[in-house]
Amino acid sequence: MELETRREEGTLIAKAQSRVDGANAREFQEALEAAIDTSDRALLLDLEQLSYISSAGLRVILLTAKTLGKQDAKLAVCSLSDPIREIFEVSGFDKIIPIHPSPTEALAALKS
Amino acid sequence: MPRPAKILVVDDEPDLEPLMLQRMRRHIRAGRYEFLFAHNGVEALERLREDPGIDMVLSDINMPQMDGLTLLEQIPQVDPDIRSVIISAYGDMKNIRTAMNRGAFDFVTKPVDFEDLQVTIDRTLRHLAEWREALASRDKLVALQNELDVASKMQQSILPTEFPKGSSYQIFGSMEPARSVGGDFFDVMSLENGRIGLAVADVSDKGVPAALFMMSTRTLLKGAAIGNQDPGAVLREVNDLLHDDNEAAMFVTVLYAEYDPASGELRYANGGHNPPLLVHADGSSALLPLTDGIALGLVPDLQYKQESLTLAPGDAVVFYTDGVTEAMNIENDEFGTEGLRAIFAASPPSNWKEANSAIFDAVHAFAGDMPQSDDITCVTLWRRESEP
């Protein structure tokens, strides 16, 4: 799975594309694991271009947050479309994972 | 140390036996090869039948009683996994081709170059080892597939097929798994004082780990439903138990509801699950409000809020998993809650057993030829308009 990444002041910003479901959740996980560096202080998942995420995909985000926690790093998501936001809200993930409207706001929140 | 490879040499030439033993003596002494001898095809078949441990046959072509080419045809009937190497006259391409077409693995030519023969034997034995390994892997795969089928049957068998019956209500439910083992389940339980517990759940991910998680969720939920009076308390208990030892970060979304047929009251708590749909007798419908619950197994010590409503006679509640609303058609559109609501808006059902299967039919019709990517589960509860 293609994962567009860049770094800004110790934060890894990764853009997820199209769909994450049971068929490619493992690929998504491997792509994230490969992208994360031990020096990263935070991971920001930009979900603007994500059209669908299944429970298997949510689980990958959660596992990644756990992994990051071990290196004292944080995870946040931003730029959720309405359908993705709804999936986060229904599953209660909006109460576990910090959600921000845009990368700028997310980076500001991650810095503080 | 592995046992020596057993090689049956078939030749009517009496000189070959001492020559072979002499030239291969180091390999024999090292325990790599063991040679057996036969003087024609008939004798060779007898040896093969007597000794199932023979790995390969090294055979001449021209022999009395049964020649090497006929022998080649007979060997698979004794053991299809034996590999044969043919010894032919130099340049006898016609017989070599016939031998290869009859399944010989390789050939050497006379006069036998023993160094070349040894390379040929080793290559044949290596191939045989790989072949046997592949067969063993295939057997393991078949065994695994059988176990998956058993797991799938077990999963299906724990789903209720009989539902509590009352003069004032009807309940139906069913599940269609997308893979051999799935992550969805539902349950309908008769509780104290005539109350009925209803659960619909969806485990993150599919396959064997999800199936195991689903089995334990179902057991915990049954226990909690019997021990608690409130849907919120049921989810709380199950959540805490699931959270212990959940290294894999599996989770399950659960909608748990209790229905009291005497009053028509439905109390429910939602742990990260799709909101149920309330359908009125006139076909109009509304999603039941979420209760701010988080999927179970993720965060310990959560309080789960609950909501309550009273079903009017003729009202029905549809509990479902995202396999219904997230079913996709060829244009990548989702069935959605709109699709679900449209079923009832078009023709308010009078028979809710049929309505339950109508939901499945509508999802299948919408998805068309698109493969089913998620389990589809649907449970309906209907308060009869008037008691029959």
HADDOCK unambig.tbl for C-alpha pairs under 7 A between the chains (distance, minus, plus):
assign (segid A and resid 22 and name CA) (segid B and resid 205 and name CA) 5.97 0.50 0.50
assign (segid A and resid 55 and name CA) (segid B and resid 204 and name CA) 4.74 0.50 0.50
assign (segid A and resid 55 and name CA) (segid B and resid 205 and name CA) 6.25 0.50 0.50
assign (segid A and resid 56 and name CA) (segid B and resid 204 and name CA) 5.09 0.50 0.50
assign (segid A and resid 56 and name CA) (segid B and resid 205 and name CA) 4.40 0.50 0.50
assign (segid A and resid 59 and name CA) (segid B and resid 204 and name CA) 6.78 0.50 0.50
assign (segid A and resid 59 and name CA) (segid B and resid 249 and name CA) 6.62 0.50 0.50
assign (segid A and resid 59 and name CA) (segid B and resid 250 and name CA) 6.74 0.50 0.50
assign (segid A and resid 62 and name CA) (segid B and resid 249 and name CA) 6.99 0.50 0.50
assign (segid A and resid 63 and name CA) (segid B and resid 249 and name CA) 6.23 0.50 0.50
assign (segid A and resid 90 and name CA) (segid B and resid 272 and name CA) 5.19 0.50 0.50
assign (segid A and resid 90 and name CA) (segid B and resid 273 and name CA) 6.09 0.50 0.50
assign (segid A and resid 90 and name CA) (segid B and resid 274 and name CA) 6.29 0.50 0.50
assign (segid A and resid 91 and name CA) (segid B and resid 253 and name CA) 6.83 0.50 0.50
assign (segid A and resid 91 and name CA) (segid B and resid 272 and name CA) 3.50 0.50 0.50
assign (segid A and resid 91 and name CA) (segid B and resid 273 and name CA) 5.81 0.50 0.50
assign (segid A and resid 91 and name CA) (segid B and resid 294 and name CA) 5.83 0.50 0.50
assign (segid A and resid 91 and name CA) (segid B and resid 295 and name CA) 5.52 0.50 0.50
assign (segid A and resid 92 and name CA) (segid B and resid 272 and name CA) 5.12 0.50 0.50
assign (segid A and resid 92 and name CA) (segid B and resid 292 and name CA) 6.66 0.50 0.50
assign (segid A and resid 92 and name CA) (segid B and resid 293 and name CA) 5.84 0.50 0.50
assign (segid A and resid 92 and name CA) (segid B and resid 294 and name CA) 3.98 0.50 0.50
assign (segid A and resid 92 and name CA) (segid B and resid 295 and name CA) 6.08 0.50 0.50
assign (segid A and resid 93 and name CA) (segid B and resid 294 and name CA) 6.65 0.50 0.50
